[in-house]
Amino acid sequence: MPARASVCVCRALAVIAAGRTIRVLSVVDTYTRECLALEVDTGFASRRVTRVLEELIARRGTPEAIRCDNGPELTSRHFLAWAVEWKIDLCHIQPGKPIQNAHVESIEHGRLLGGIKLANTSN
């Protein structure tokens, strides 16, 4: 096992039955494929993202890098400065290329969002 884990961070959108959009912040260790965090809300500020990551760092140590999408909470000045402060490399995927974050995409779209859609059709 590597001394420091790589981590993916991604967000996904889902529309639920009432027509409200939710966002899911997922943090996955790419080495172990373990889902380290799932946060669900109607929106995320970059400070909330960094707070979740700092809680994970306290438990598991600092990752070498974070691969993430290009959402506003992951490209903000606060998030970029936070990564520099913690000496974590940021690797933003290319816009429109979710396959570059496939570990997280498989969790969110295959399992998590599929369950949400299934729950909405059962009402």
C-alpha atoms as a printed R data frame, in Angstrom:
    type eleno elety resid chain resno       x      y       z
1   ATOM     1    CA   MET     A     1   0.000  0.000   0.000
2   ATOM     2    CA   PRO     A     2   1.420  3.443  -0.857
3   ATOM     3    CA   ALA     A     3   2.524  5.729   1.977
4   ATOM     4    CA   ARG     A     4   0.131  8.402   0.791
5   ATOM     5    CA   ALA     A     5  -3.124  7.676  -0.962
6   ATOM     6    CA   SER     A     6  -4.326  9.327  -4.136
7   ATOM     7    CA   VAL     A     7  -7.803 10.731  -3.847
8   ATOM     8    CA   CYS     A     8 -10.469 11.542  -6.403
9   ATOM     9    CA   VAL     A     9 -12.983 14.248  -5.738
10  ATOM    10    CA   CYS     A    10 -15.992 14.670  -7.954
11  ATOM    11    CA   ARG     A    11 -19.513 15.997  -7.815
12  ATOM    12    CA   ALA     A    12 -22.607 14.657  -9.489
13  ATOM    13    CA   LEU     A    13 -26.043 16.029 -10.169
14  ATOM    14    CA   ALA     A    14 -29.363 14.255  -9.839
15  ATOM    15    CA   VAL     A    15 -32.910 15.450 -10.258
16  ATOM    16    CA   ILE     A    16 -35.307 13.987  -7.729
17  ATOM    17    CA   ALA     A    17 -39.068 13.613  -8.001
18  ATOM    18    CA   ALA     A    18 -39.922 17.059  -6.636
19  ATOM    19    CA   GLY     A    19 -37.796 18.587  -9.361
20  ATOM    20    CA   ARG     A    20 -35.052 19.716  -6.975
21  ATOM    21    CA   THR     A    21 -31.422 19.281  -7.963
22  ATOM    22    CA   ILE     A    22 -29.054 17.728  -5.457
23  ATOM    23    CA   ARG     A    23 -25.286 17.578  -5.529
24  ATOM    24    CA   VAL     A    24 -23.147 14.752  -4.225
25  ATOM    25    CA   LEU     A    25 -19.543 15.295  -3.191
26  ATOM    26    CA   SER     A    26 -17.712 11.976  -3.446
27  ATOM    27    CA   VAL     A    27 -14.182 11.278  -2.229
28  ATOM    28    CA   VAL     A    28 -12.663  7.987  -3.361
29  ATOM    29    CA   ASP     A    29  -9.217  6.536  -2.673
30  ATOM    30    CA   THR     A    30  -8.049  5.468  -6.139
31  ATOM    31    CA   TYR     A    31  -5.645  2.868  -4.765
32  ATOM    32    CA   THR     A    32  -8.073  0.971  -2.547
33  ATOM    33    CA   ARG     A    33 -11.224  2.120  -4.426
34  ATOM    34    CA   GLU     A    34 -12.720  2.854  -1.036
35  ATOM    35    CA   CYS     A    35 -15.377  5.553  -0.861
36  ATOM    36    CA   LEU     A    36 -14.060  7.828   1.878
37  ATOM    37    CA   ALA     A    37 -16.868 10.388   1.942
38  ATOM    38    CA   LEU     A    38 -20.271 11.105   0.424
39  ATOM    39    CA   GLU     A    39 -21.797 14.500   1.163
40  ATOM    40    CA   VAL     A    40 -25.246 15.339  -0.179
41  ATOM    41    CA   ASP     A    41 -26.711 18.834  -0.365
42  ATOM    42    CA   THR     A    42 -28.325 21.277  -2.742
43  ATOM    43    CA   GLY     A    43 -24.941 22.977  -3.228
44  ATOM    44    CA   PHE     A    44 -21.351 23.058  -2.019
45  ATOM    45    CA   ALA     A    45 -19.055 25.960  -1.270
46  ATOM    46    CA   SER     A    46 -15.321 25.351  -1.585
47  ATOM    47    CA   ARG     A    47 -14.901 25.875   2.173
48  ATOM    48    CA   ARG     A    48 -17.197 22.938   2.848
49  ATOM    49    CA   VAL     A    49 -15.225 20.783   0.408
50  ATOM    50    CA   THR     A    50 -11.943 21.649   2.134
51  ATOM    51    CA   ARG     A    51 -13.495 20.981   5.552
52  ATOM    52    CA   VAL     A    52 -14.506 17.474   4.418
53  ATOM    53    CA   LEU     A    53 -11.022 16.888   2.996
54  ATOM    54    CA   GLU     A    54  -9.339 18.130   6.192
55  ATOM    55    CA   GLU     A    55 -11.428 15.671   8.230
56  ATOM    56    CA   LEU     A    56 -10.231 12.871   5.936
57  ATOM    57    CA   ILE     A    57  -6.621 14.063   6.176
58  ATOM    58    CA   ALA     A    58  -6.856 13.964   9.984
59  ATOM    59    CA   ARG     A    59  -7.971 10.318   9.798
60  ATOM    60    CA   ARG     A    60  -5.959  9.003   6.849
61  ATOM    61    CA   GLY     A    61  -3.069 11.374   6.147
62  ATOM    62    CA   THR     A    62  -2.385 13.822   3.331
63  ATOM    63    CA   PRO     A    63  -2.845 12.508  -0.219
64  ATOM    64    CA   GLU     A    64  -0.214 13.061  -2.895
65  ATOM    65    CA   ALA     A    65  -2.785 14.402  -5.320
66  ATOM    66    CA   ILE     A    66  -6.453 15.109  -5.780
67  ATOM    67    CA   ARG     A    67  -8.056 14.468  -9.151
68  ATOM    68    CA   CYS     A    68 -11.246 16.440  -9.541
69  ATOM    69    CA   ASP     A    69 -13.711 17.817 -12.015
70  ATOM    70    CA   ASN     A    70 -13.984 21.484 -12.947
71  ATOM    71    CA   GLY     A    71 -16.915 22.441 -10.735
72  ATOM    72    CA   PRO     A    72 -16.773 25.938  -9.246
73  ATOM    73    CA   GLU     A    73 -16.130 24.631  -5.729
74  ATOM    74    CA   LEU     A    74 -13.065 22.723  -7.019
75  ATOM    75    CA   THR     A    75 -11.588 25.550  -9.099
76  ATOM    76    CA   SER     A    76 -12.135 28.446  -6.691
77  ATOM    77    CA   ARG     A    77  -9.269 30.552  -5.378
78  ATOM    78    CA   HIS     A    78  -9.945 29.205  -1.884
79  ATOM    79    CA   PHE     A    79  -9.653 25.558  -3.002
80  ATOM    80    CA   LEU     A    80  -6.525 26.213  -5.081
81  ATOM    81    CA   ALA     A    81  -4.836 28.098  -2.203
82  ATOM    82    CA   TRP     A    82  -5.824 25.343   0.212
83  ATOM    83    CA   ALA     A    83  -4.142 22.720  -1.991
84  ATOM    84    CA   VAL     A    84  -0.956 24.795  -2.158
85  ATOM    85    CA   GLU     A    85  -0.989 25.245   1.620
86  ATOM    86    CA   TRP     A    86  -1.339 21.479   2.159
87  ATOM    87    CA   LYS     A    87   1.190 20.705  -0.622
88  ATOM    88    CA   ILE     A    88  -1.315 18.588  -2.538
89  ATOM    89    CA   ASP     A    89  -1.114 18.401  -6.329
90  ATOM    90    CA   LEU     A    90  -4.406 19.118  -8.080
91  ATOM    91    CA   CYS     A    91  -5.185 17.305 -11.309
92  ATOM    92    CA   HIS     A    92  -8.336 18.695 -12.906
93  ATOM    93    CA   ILE     A    93  -9.862 16.442 -15.535
94  ATOM    94    CA   GLN     A    94 -10.541 17.809 -18.989
95  ATOM    95    CA   PRO     A    95 -13.987 19.401 -19.278
96  ATOM    96    CA   GLY     A    96 -16.485 16.953 -20.742
97  ATOM    97    CA   LYS     A    97 -14.259 13.923 -20.009
98  ATOM    98    CA   PRO     A    98 -15.804 12.259 -16.925
99  ATOM    99    CA   ILE     A    99 -14.114  8.960 -17.846
100 ATOM   100    CA   GLN     A   100 -10.878 10.516 -16.532
101 ATOM   101    CA   ASN     A   101 -12.461 10.249 -13.083
102 ATOM   102    CA   ALA     A   102 -13.922  6.798 -13.712
103 ATOM   103    CA   HIS     A   103 -13.665  5.451 -10.142
104 ATOM   104    CA   VAL     A   104 -15.947  8.169  -8.825
105 ATOM   105    CA   GLU     A   105 -18.191  8.210 -11.868
106 ATOM   106    CA   SER     A   106 -18.889  4.481 -11.461
107 ATOM   107    CA   ILE     A   107 -19.932  4.959  -7.838
108 ATOM   108    CA   GLU     A   108 -22.057  8.020  -8.463
109 ATOM   109    CA   HIS     A   109 -23.750  7.153 -11.717
110 ATOM   110    CA   GLY     A   110 -23.834  3.378 -11.492
111 ATOM   111    CA   ARG     A   111 -24.769  2.750  -7.896
112 ATOM   112    CA   LEU     A   112 -25.719  5.955  -6.095
113 ATOM   113    CA   LEU     A   113 -27.765  7.776  -8.714
114 ATOM   114    CA   GLY     A   114 -29.287  4.531  -9.956
115 ATOM   115    CA   GLY     A   115 -30.632  3.996  -6.440
116 ATOM   116    CA   ILE     A   116 -32.033  7.523  -6.322
117 ATOM   117    CA   LYS     A   117 -33.805  7.060  -9.656
118 ATOM   118    CA   LEU     A   118 -35.163  3.693  -8.519
119 ATOM   119    CA   ALA     A   119 -36.463  5.201  -5.266
120 ATOM   120    CA   ASN     A   120 -38.239  7.963  -7.191
121 ATOM   121    CA   THR     A   121 -40.023  5.540  -9.506
122 ATOM   122    CA   SER     A   122 -41.407  3.469  -6.645
123 ATOM   123    CA   ASN     A   123 -43.702  6.286  -5.366
